[in-house]
Amino acid sequence: MADTDGTVAPQRPLKRTLRSFWRASGHSHVKRFTREVYHRTDIGCGVASCGVCERSTAQGTLDGDKPVLVLTVDVLMKQMTFCERCLTNCVIPATVANEVRRRSLTMYARMKKLLQTVDAASEDGDAEMDYEASPQRRFYLFSNENFEATFLEDTGEETAAERDDRLIEKCATWYQSHLPGCRVVLLSNNTTPRTEDTDSQPPCAAPETGDVSMIDPPTASLPLQRMTVDEWARELKPTIDDVFEHVVPARPDDAKRGGATGADDGALYPMHLSEAEMQEGIERGRYHSGILNMYVGSFQHGYVSCGKEEYKISGCDNLNRAIHGDCVCIEVIEGGQTAADAAPEATTGAVTPEEVVGEESEDVKLLDDAKNEKPAECIKKECRVVGIVKRNWREYCGSLMPIDDAVDITGSHLAVQRVFVPVDARIPFIFIDTRKSSELEGKRIVVAIDSWDRFSRKPCGHWVEIIGDVEDMETESAVILREHEVITRDFPARAYEELPPADWKPSEAEVARRMDFRGQLVFSVDPPSCKDIDDALGFRTLENGRVEVSVHIADVTHFVRAGGWLDREAAQRCTTVYLVDRRTDMLPSLLTTNLCSLVANEDRLCFSVVWEFDENDAICSTRFGKGIIRSRRAFSYQEAQALLDAGGSDETTKALQGLNRLAKLLRSQRFERGAVELESPDVKFEYDLTDIRKMEKYVLYDTNRMVEEFMLLANVSVAAKIFERFPTGALLRRHPPPVEERLKALQRSLAQHQFDFEFGNSRDLNASLRRIVDRSDSSVGSAVRILTTRCMSQAVYCSSGDNGVADFRHYGLCSELYTHFTSPIRRYADVVVHRLLAAALDIEAMDPSFYQELPAQCEALNHRHRNAKWCGRESIKLFAYLFLKQQGSTATTATVVGANDKRISVLAHEFGIEAAVTVEVAEFDPQTQRVTLASGRRVGLFDPVTIKLSANNKHYRYNITAELV
């Protein structure tokens, strides 16, 4: 800062302190962290009209003519929707921001959006804007712990929460004294906000030395106001009519209702341990921390992953208010001990309807269902939740239970209590209070959980948004995408600025740098109406009599430069998401359906893999390079198959015949090496805007398998190349061996039917499947392959430098190395691999930071890829439900693929779906999985049955139910 004579005052050394804290990891360890904190005197208050603070890019965020609100932790954690929709001109102290981040990354992400300006929000790719941005929505992050006037030393005799309270209070009092003519309000969610001074020193006292122009308080100032959210909402009522719809009503916490020890006969659950108690227990090995994963179709049964250990958990009492995705502190249950044994003060209460719903499995599944990553039979130890390390609550889509069926409905002149049913059955029902009950009836809405105390059977929350009408196609598709965290916002302006013009053509210099395939026969084979064409095939006979096969992949990285805005967007989205009737692109459509798409009769840039096959059909050479093609034709699978079947003598037909012959040979060799032939059939629909006319199993042609083989070969070839050049920095796709416990269970079931089932390695497994298929009818063989698919582990992306991975092998393909190279238009993993291959060929260098960022990017890829796959499955389930609702009950043949003492599972081959049939069981043999019904009828594994499928919209969960005929 300059003195009056223009000279610069000497800067005194920054004051430094150390802050320490404990953090529990997911591997049941507790670590102590220490961080340096430096104190400054030049941090601005953020108010535009302030003449004292130094100017900066952040200065001017707040309006000094309007009240300035200082927010506390509870306001952001429990009233986030109110903050988003109703508040402006707010200060968020860094103390508050850090605590929000510690408690919930979801809330922290929403808080960061509040701090964005409108322009930044439209350009930033961190998350979607879920509220209407406005230039008047002003939120300012104030670094109070780095500002000398608002920093407080740790007394050593207070908890972290008590120190945070003092820091927030001091921040608010400094603002009031610093802005004498401005109304400053400390906004709290408490019903009785603090009123006492928090420090014996005057809250705005300046340090004895240094530049004090920003720190000294003016002589006269208004008193600091302390208000609750309810009180502030009443002030906003004249300008925001529905303000109280966004206010979460205050609810007493455990301590207030149960005393200091929580002992109260009315409590339904035991108290959670404090953070200190959890840390001590984890450190001593009594407790463990991990992530809670609920099984599909139930919010009462799941497992907790604690590093390499998993613990089974069942029942509301053992879950103790934990929800799917929470990081929990658990205690292992010994010898069948229950939660009631350890917590005698907890009472279970009556069984409520939502608990019965939570017990139900999914009524209909897709054939390759693998959402339950850890099967229940694989986990032997049981546990109970004793505390919550970190909540992972998010916003949930669903509908209100119809009033006639709702439980515990109360009404008043202020609000009506309703029961919200999430579409995700892993989440319990939620109580909400609303004044707009009738407006929410029959709608898909979004609800956020606010709290779950020991005295409520269900969590309590509030509605955030109305999506649309139930069973409306647009609405239900929006629900699917939102539930699976798919980014649906438009691309930011800066990303569009990086796009070339729509009439872009490659320059002569660019063409000269590439292999030119435009004079060769190249064509694509894809699903009908495909517009984002990633790949094309080339085939020709060389002068030496050998055959050359080429795979050409869209050169997306020519347009998407590393580190650019397009690249940032693609890295966050990770994949294009396909629903039955729509897709959400990873990249703008100018690239996906035009400039990158290998459409017919247009020059397109590509990245090519070229193999030369000798007279014995063995690969004698492989080369890689960037090229340019001009595809002769874009075939559908069916069109290409028709040419093959017609057996013509033209150049294109001969190329298809040659490719098909080699593909069959490659496929045969792959299975001989030990690749596993599994089955995951898809479902196809015929529909228009108002009607779903047909649902049937998707038919695979030889041309499907032909394209698949050469794409696999390209991926294997590229994996070997990039791993050779970057042994610790290649992006690979590994597939761990299957879950042995599941294979053993399947082996026991098959043995009852005299099927020999060996699985010592992938070759043995595939040989067993072939024997079973050869000696049984097609429906049984198909069912066995599908059941085997269920036993498989999930393939995942990984970095070859990951020290935790000892084996990069792909079990299903029996390949030592594998990656994804062939779909860069719709998969970001392939974009990364294209860059690695270019670097391996010395075409372009990789950024040095890439290798440090790769493991985190792999985690994001796996998460987004898994969610995208489930979006597609949920969309198929939605269309199947709507089809059966239009058609009415439909009879079809099926094969029994499983049974227990309550229901049997059947596979409807015509539609490619599995349905659960609830039956009245008189006798059940778990060894043979044979059921004797109350009627005397006997049904066993692999028996053919006739079932009647029908649509069921109970609780607005679009389910398909089945009954035996």
N, C-alpha and C positions, 0 to 999 in steps of 0.2 A: 504493500500500500504506500502511495506517495505522500510525503509531507507537504506542507503548504508552500515551501520554497521549490518544490519540484523534485527534490532528492528522494531516493527510495530508502525507507526506514529499514534497518537491518532486521532480518528474520531471526527470531530466537529459536533455539532448538525445540522441536516438537516434543511434548511430554508423552511418555509411553507408560502403559500399564499392561499387565498380563491378566487374561481371563481364562479360567479353566472350567471344563464341564465334562460330564460323563455321557457316553452314548452306548446303548445296547445294540449289538449287531445281530444279523439273522443267523449267526452260527453259535448262539448262546454264549457270547462273550460280552464283557463290558470293557470299554476302553476310555481312557481319560485323555482329553484333548486340551491343549493350551494354545491360545492365540494372543498375538500382540494387538493392543488397541492404542492408536496414536490420537492425541487431542489437538485440535486446531482452533483458531480464533476467527477464521475467515469463511465459515459456512453460512450461507444465506438462509433467510427465513422463507423465501419463495413468494413473498407478496410483491406484486408489481409496483405498488405505490411506495414501498419502503425506500427511504432515502439514505438509510444507514448501511444496509447490506451491500456487498460487492455484486456487480452485475455478472450474471452467468446465464447459460442456456436454460437453467431451471428457474432462475429468478423471473417472476412474472406469471408463474403458474396459478397463484392464488389472487383473489380479488379482495383488496383491503376494504372495500366499501360494503362487503357482505360479511355475515358472521363466519368466523373461522372455527371449524370443528376439529378437535384433537381426538382421534379415535383410539379406543383401547382394544386389547386382544379379544375380549369376549364379543365386542361389537362385530369385528371382522369374522370371527369363528362362528357366531350364532346368528348374525343378522346380515350375511353377505348379500342376499337378494335386496334387502332394504338399502344397503350401501350402493348397490349397482343401479337401482331404479329411482331412488329418492334423494340421495345425498349429493352434495357438491361442495367445493371449497373446503376440502378436508386435509388435515395433516396426519400422516401416518408416521409415527416415530420409528426409527430403525429398531428400537427395542421390541416394538409390536410386530414389525415385519419379520424379525428373526424368530420370534416365538410362534407366529403363524406358520412359518416354514417348518419349524421343528414339529409342530402338531399335525400338519396336513399339507402335503404337496399340492393337493387339489385346490384347497383354499388359497394357498400361496400363488398358484397360477392365476386364479381369479383376481386376487389382489393386484398382481402385476398388470393385469389388463386395466384396472382402475387407474393405475399410474401412467398409462400410455396417453399420449395426445391422440386426437382423432386421426391425424395424418400418420402417426407412427402405428396406430392400431390397424389401419388399413394396409400398411406395408409389412408389418411384422408377421412372421409365420408361426409364432409360438402356440397360439390357440385361437379358436374362433371367437368373434365378438358375439356374445349371447345376450347383449342388451343394446339398446340404441345409443350409439356414441353421440356426444354433443359437445360443441365448443365450450359450453358452460359447465361441463362436468370436469371439475378441477380437483385433482388429488396430488399431494406433494409428499415425497419421501424425505423426511428430515433426519439427518445423521446425528441424532442426539447424543449417542455414546462417543462420538468423535469430536463433539463440540465442547469446548472447555467449560462453558457456562452451564451446560445441562448434564455434564458427567457427574456421577456419584461413585465414590469408592465403596467397595464391598466392606460392610462392617464386620464380616466374619461370624456374625451371630444371627443371620437371617437366611431364609431360604431364597432360592433363585426367583420364585414368584414374588416374594416380598420386595426383593431388590428391584424387580421389574416394575412393580407398582410405584415405588419411589421415583424411578427414572421417568416414568410416564407423567406422573404428577409434576415433577420438576420441569419437564418439557412444556407442559401446559401453562404453568405459572410464568415461565420465561416468555412464552409467546404473548401472554396478556400484558406483561410489563414492557415487552419490546414493541408492542403495537398499542399504544395508549388510547388511541381513538377507535379501536376496533373491538367488536364483541367477540370474545374467545370463549368457546364452550368445550369443556371436557366431557365427551359423550361416553356414557357407560351403559352396559347392559344390566347392571345390578339394580335391584329395587331400592337399595340404600347405599348410594355412592359415598365414597370417602369424603370427609370434610375437614379432617385434621391436617395440619402441616406435616409434611413428610421428612423434613430435615430441620435441624435446629438452626442452621444458617439461613438467613433470608434467601428465598428461592432464586432471586435474581442477582445475588451478589457477584461482583466481578472479581477476577483474580487480581492479585496485587501488582503484577507486572505485565508488560506487553501491551499490545494494541487493544484498547478496550472500547473502541468506537462501536463495535457490533455487540458488545456484551453488556455495557452499562445500561441499566434500565432508565427510561425517561422518568421525570419526577412525578408525573401524574398519570394514572391509568385506571381503567374500569376494573372492577373486581372480576376474578375468574368465576365463570358459571359452571356448575356441575349439574348435568341433566342426564336422565335416562333416555333410552330410545323411545319409549312410550311418550314421554314428555315432549321430545322433539317432534315426534310424529303428529302430536296434537297441534303444534305450531304450523306444520306443513299441511294440515287437513284442508284449509281454505284453498290452497293452490293445487294439491294432489288429492283428488276425491277418494281414490281407492288406496290411500297410503297404508291403512292398517291391514290390507291384504298381504302386504310384504313384510309386516312386522311379526316376528316369532314371539308368541306370548311367553312371558316369563314363567318358568316352572321351577319349583323348589328342587334343590339338589339333594344328594344322598344325606349329606351331613345334617341339613336342616330338617329332613323328615325322619331321619333315623338316629339322630344324636351323634355324638363324636365317634362312637364305636359302630354306628350303623345298626345297632340292635333294635329291631322293631318287628312286631308280629305281623305287620301288614306287608313286609318286604317279600317280593317274589324271587329275588336273586341275592346272592351274597355280594358284599362290597368288593370293588376292585382294589387291589393293592396300590399303594402310592408309588410314585416313580422311584423313590429311594428304596422302598421295600423290594421292588422288582430288581433293581440294580444289585442290591445285596444278595438276593436269592439266586440270581443268575451267576454272580461271581462265585458263590459257594457251590454251585452245581445243583441246587435244589430245584430251580426253575430253568426253563429254556424259553427262548424267544424265536418266533418264526411267523410265517405267513399262513393265514387260514384260507383254505380252499374248500368250498362246498361242492358236493357232487351235483351234477345236472338234475334238476327237477326237485331238489330238496334244500331247504334252508336249515335243516336239522342234522344232516349227516355230511361229514367231510373229513379232512385231515389237515394237520399242521406240518408244514415243511420247515425243519430246523437244520439248515445245512444239508448234510447227507442223510439225516434221520427224518422219518415221518411218523406221526402219531395220529391214530384214528380218534375222532371225536364225534359224539352223537348226543342228541337231546338238548333241549333248551337250557336245562340247568347247567350242564357241562359247558355249553357255549357261553353262558353268562353274559349275554348281550353283545357278543362279538358277531360281526357280519363279514361275509365273504370279502376277502382282500385285506382285512385288518392285519396289522402286525400285532401279535398277541404274546402275552407271557403265560406259559402253561406249566402245569404240574402233572407229572405222569401218575396215572391211576394204577395202583398196585392190586393185583389179584381180584379184579372185578369190583373194586371199590367204586362207589358212585359219588356224584356231587353231593347228594343228600347226606352221605356218611361224613363228609368233611365240613358241610355247612348246614347243621341241623336247624338253623334259624330260617333257612329258605324254604318256602312252601311252593309246591308246583302249581296249585290252583287247578281249575277245571280245564279240560281240553277244549280249545276254541276251534272254530271252523277252519281258520287259516292254518292251524297246525296239521289238520287232516290233509289240506291241500299240499302243504309242504312235504308230506310223507309220500305223495304220489310221484312216480317216475314220469318221465316224458311219455305222453301217449303215443307219439310218433317220432321216429328217429330216421336220420339218413343212414344209408347202409354202411358208411365208413365212419360212423360216430366215434370220435376219440376225444371228446371235450373233457372227459374225466381222465386227466393225465396220469393219475396214480390210482389204480384199481383198488377197491376196498379189500379184496382178498390178499393183497400184497402187504398190508400193514397189520402188524400184530399188536403193537403197544397202543394203549388208549391214554387219553389225557383229558384235562379240563382246563378251562381258561380261568386264571386268577387275576389277570390285569390286562390292560390295553396299552401297548407300547406306542402305537400310532394308529389313528383311525384312517381308513382309506375310503371314507364315504364319498360318494359322487352324486350327481343328479340322476334320478331313475325315471324311466318312462313307464307309463301304465295307465290304469283307469280306476275310478272309484267303484267300489262294490255297490251294486244297486241297493237302494235304501231298504227295500223289503227284505234283503238278505244280510244286511250289515249287522255287525255285532257292537254292542255297547254304544249305541247312538244316543247322544244327549243334545239338547237344543237350548238356546237362550236368545235373547234379543241381540246379542253381539255376534255369535257364530254358531255353526253347526259342526259337530264332530263327525267326520266321515272316515271310512277305512279305505286306504289306497292299496291297490293290488299291483305290484310291479310285474312287468312282462317277464322279467328274469326271475324264475322260481327259486333261485338261490338266495333271494333277498326276502326277508319277512315282510308281512303286511305292515303298513305304516299308518298311524293316526294322523290326521290333519284337521285343523280347525279352519273353517272358511265361511265367509259371508256370501259366497257366490256358489252355493251348493248346486242349485238348479242349472246354472250355466256350465258347470263342469260335468254334468250327467251325460254319459254316453260319449265322452271325449277322451282322446289320448292326451294326457297331461304330463308335465315334468314335475317331480317332487324332490325336495332336498330334505335329508334327515337333519334335525336340529339337536336332538338329545334322546337318550334312552336311560332313564333312571331305574332304580331297583324296584320301583313300585308299579311299573307299567309292563304288561305282558308284551307290548309292541313298542317299537320306537315311535317318537313323535317328530313330525316334520311340517313343512308348509309347501304349498304348490307354487311353482315358479313360472310356468308357461303353459299355454294351451297349444298343442300341436295341430289338432284337427279331430275329425270324427272317426270313431272306431270303424274298422273294416273298409275305410276309404283307402284306395290303393296308394295315393300320394302320401297320406298320413302314415300308413303302416310301413311304407318303405323308409320314410323319414325316421320312424322309430327304430327300425333295424339299424340304420346307419348311425344314429345317435347312440344307441346302446353299445355299439361296438367301436365307438370313438373314431369314426371315420370323418376326416376333414372334408367338409362340403362347401366351404366358403370359396368365393372366386379367388383367382390368383391375384396377388398384389400388382399394382401399377408398374412397379420397377421390374417385375418378372416379365410382364408384357413388353416392356421397353427393350428387353434383351432378344425378343423374337425377330427373325428376319421378315422381310415383306412376304406377303402371300404368294407373289409371283417369283419368289427366289429361284435362281438357277445356279448350279455350281460353276465356278469360274474355270477358265482354261488352265490356270495355274494349279487349281485344286485337282482337276482331272488328271493333270500330268503327274501328280504325286501318287496316284492310285493305280491299282490293277484294274484294267478295263475289261469288264465282262459283257459289255453291251452288245457285242457281236455274237454272243453265245446264247444257247437256249436256256432261259431261266424262267421259272414260274413259281407261284405260291399255291398252297393247298391249305384251306382253313375252314372253320365252321361257316355255315351260310350267313350272308350279310355281314361278314367281318369287315370292319373298316380300319382297325388299327393292326395292320399286317406287319408283324415283326420279322418274319423269316421267309426265305425263298430258297428253292433248290435248283441246282444245275447238274446236268449229266451229259457227258460226251465221250465218244471213243477216240483215243489218241492215235497218232500215226503208227506208234509202236504196238498197237493192238490192245494196249491196256485201257482201263476205264478211269475217268476222272469224275469224281463227285464233289460238288461244292455246296456248302451251306452259307447263305448270305443273310446277315443280320443287320437290321436298321442301325445306322451309325448315329445314335442319339447323342453321343458325347461331342459330336461336331457342333451341335447347336446348344447343348447344355454344358457350359464350362464349369469346372470345379470351383466352388466357392461363390458362384454367382447367385442371383436371386432365384432363377429357375432351379438351380441345383439345391438351394436351401429348401425350397418348397418340396421338391421331389424327395429329398432326404427325410423330411418330416412325414410325408404321406406314405412313402415306401412302396406303395403298390396301387394299381388301379383296382377298384372294387366293383365286382360284377354282381348285380342282382338279375333276376329273371328278365325284367323289362327295361333295365337301365344300367348305366355304369357311371362311376365317379372316377374321373381320370387323374392319374398321377402328374400329368403334364398338360399344358393347354392343347386344345383340339387342333390348332394350326399345325402342331408337331405330330400328334398322335394319329390323326386321320388324313394328314396331307403330306407335309414335307418329309417326315420320317417314315410314314407308311409306304411299304414297297408295293404300291399300286401298279397296275398294268399300264404299259405304254408311256411311262414317265421315267426320266433319269433320276435315280435315287442313290445316295451315298450308302455304303454298307461296310461292315467288318466281316471278312470272309475266312472260312476254314476250308481248305481244299485237300482232298485225299486222292492218292493214286492207288488203284487196286491192280494187282498183277493178274496173270492168267489163272492163278489158283484162288482168286478173290481175296487175297490177303493184302492188307494195307502196306505198301512199300515206301510211302513218303507222306508227310503232312506238312502243310505250310499255312501260314497265317498272314493276313495283311488287310489294309484298308483298300476298298475298291469302289467301283461304280457299276450299277446294273441298270438294265431296262427290261423289266419283267414282261414276258410275252402275254401272260394270262394269269388271272386270279381265280383259281378253281375253288369250289366247295368240295368237301370230302366226297359227297355223293356224285358230283359231276366228274371228278377224277376217277372214281370207282366205275362209273358208267363207261368211260373211255377204256379202262382196263378190261372190263367185261366184254366190250365190243371187239377187242382184239384187232384194231386197225394197224396199218403199216406206216402211218405218217410219223414224222420226227418226234412229235410230242408224245404220242402213244408209246413209241419205242423207248423213249426216255422214262416214262412212267413204268413200263415193264421192267426196264433195267434197274431202276431204283427199288421197285417192289421186290425183285428177286434178291438183290443185295440186302435189303432190309430184313427179309425173312431169314437169310443166312446169319446176319448179325444177331437177330433175336434168338435164333436157335443156339448160337455160340454163347450168348449171354446166359441163357438158362443152363447150359451145360457147365458153365463156370460156377454157377450157384446163385444166380439171380432168382428172386422169388416172384412168381406170377400170382398176384393178388387180384382182388376184384372190388371195385368201388363204382358200380354203375350209377349213371346220372339219370335225371328225369327231364323230359322235354315237354313243353306246353305249346299249344296253339291257342292264341288269344288275340283279341282286339281291345279297343278302349273300354268296352262295356261287358265283354263276355270272354270266359275261358272255355274254349270249345273242346279241348282234348288234353289229356295227360297220359303220357306213356313213357316207358323206359327208353333211354337214349340208345340208339343203335350205333355200334362201332363197325367201321369198314376196314378192309385191308389198308386203305389209304390213310386212315387214322394211325395205324400201327407203323406204316411206312414213314410218315413224318416224324413220329415219336422216336423211332430208332436213330434217325440221323440227327435229331436234336440231342438225344442222349450222347451220341458219339461226339458231337461238337462240344458238349459240356465237359465230357471226360478229357478230350484232347486239350481244351483250354485250361482245365484244372491242372493237368500235368505241366503245362508250359509255365503258368504263373507261379506254381509251387516250386518249380526248378529255379526260377529267377528270384523269387521272394519267399524263401522257406519259412520266414517268421512274419510275413506280412501279407499273405494271400487270403482272400475271402473264399472259404470253402463251404460246402453243404455236407454235413455229416449225418449219418443215420445210425444211431446206436442199435445194438441187438434188441430183440423183442423182450417183453416182460416175461421172464421164465415161469413165474407162478401162474400166469394166465395160460401159457402154452401147456403147462402140466394139467391144469383144470380141463382144457379142451381135449387133451390126450386121454384123460379118464373118461370123458363123455363119449369120445369116438370109439374107445375100446369096448364100450357096451354094445356097439353096433358092428364089432369085428373089423374095425378100420385100424390098420397099422399106421401110427402117426409118430414119426421120429423128427427131432428138431435139433440135433447136436450142432449143426451148422446150417447155413442158408441152403447149401446144396441138398442136405438131407431133408430139410423142410420142403423144398420145392418138389423133390422126388416123391415125398409122401402125398403132397397135394395132387400130383399127377396120377398116382395110383388110385387115390380115392375118386377122382373125376372119371377115370377109365372104368371103374367097376360099379359106378352108380349112375342114376339118371342126372340130367343136367341141373335140375332144381336142387338136388342134394349137393352136387359138386359146387354149384354157385354158393349155396349157403355155407359150406365148409370154408371156401375161400374168403367169404365175407367175415366169418367168425375169426379166421386167422388174421385178417386185416386188423380186427379189433385188438389183437394181442401185440401189434407193432408199436414201437416207440415212435415219437414224432421226430421227423428230420428237422434239423436246425442249421442256421447259418453260424459260422464260427470263424475266428481268426486263426491262422496257422501258428501265430505267435502266442496263443492262449496256453499258458502253462498248466491250466487245469484240464486240458484235453490231451489224452495220451494217444488217441486213435482217431484219425480223420476218416475212417472207412465208411462207406455207404453200404449198409447191410442189405437193403432191399435190392439194390442194383449190383451187388457183389463187386464194387469198384473201390480200389484203394483210395482214389481221390475223385472228387466230384464237385462241381460248382454250377452256378446258373449264369449262362452267357446269352441265351437265345431269345430273351424277351425284354429288352431294355426299354421298350415303349411303355410297358406296364409293370416292371419290377425294378426297383432302385438297386437291388443287389447286382443285377446284370449291368447296370450303368457303372458301378464300381469295378466290376470284373473287366469291362471294356477298357477302363482306364489302366488297370493293372496289366492287361495284355498289351496295350499300346506302350506302356513303360517297359515291359519285357522285350518288346521288339525295338526299343530305342526310338519310338516315334514321338512320345511325349514323356516328360518326367513327372513323377508323383510328388506332391507336396510333402515335405518331411513330417508335417503334423498328422498326415493321414494315418500312419501306423499307430499312433497313440489314440486316435479317435476311433479306430476300426472296431475294437471290442464293444464300445457303447453303441456304435451304429448297428452292429450285429444284433444286440439286444432289441433295439428298436425295430429292425427288420423282422425278427421272429415274432414280436408282439403284434405288429401291424399285419403281417402275413397270416398269422393265426386268426386274427379278428376278421380279416377279409374273407377267409375261407368260411367262417361261421356266418358272415353276412349272406353269402351265397346260399348256404344251407337253410338259413331262416327264411330267405326269400322263397325258396322252393317249398318250404313248409307252408308259408302263407298262401302261395298259389294253389297248392294241393288242397288246403282248407277251403279256399274260395271255390275251387272246382267242385268239390264234393257238396258244398252248400248249394251250388246252382243245380247240380245233377241229382241231388238227393242220395239216399243210401245206395251203395254200389256193392254188389256181390263179386268176389274174385277168389281165385285159388291162392293158397299160400303154403309155406313150409314152416313147421315149428322149429325155431332156432334157440329156444331157451324156456325155462319154466322155474317157478318157485311155488310156495304154498299159497300164493294169492293170485297170480296171473301167469299167463303164458305169452311168450313173445313169438310173433309170426312174421315171416318175410313175404310180402306181397310182390311177386316177381313182375307182374304186369305193370305196376306203378313204381317199382324200385324203392319202396319204403318199408320200414319195419314198424309194426303196430303192437301195442300191448293190449292183450285181451284179459279183462278182469273176469275171473270165474270163481264159482263156489267149489272149493276143493275138499274132497272127502279124505284123500290120502295122497301124499307126495313122497316120492323116493328121490332124495337128492343125488344118489349115486348114478342112477339111470336118467334122472330128470323126467321121470314118467309121472303123470298126474292122473289120478282117478277122480272124476268129477262127482258131484252129489247125485247126478242123474245116472251114474254107473258107467258112463262113457270114459274110455281110457285114451289118453293122448300122450305121445312121447316125442322125443327129439327126432327131428327130420321127418315126422309124419306129415303127409299132405292133408290139408284141411280147407274147408270153404269158409270164408269170413265175409262179413258185411261191414264195409267202411262207411263212416258218416262223420260229418263236421260237428264239432262241439265248441261253443263259444263261452263255456263256463268261465266267469271272471274275466271275460274278454281276452283270454289266452287262446289264440287260434289253434286248437288241437284237433286231432283226428282220432276218433275212437273206433274200436273194432269189437265185434262179437261173433262167436262161433255160430255157424248155421247148421 
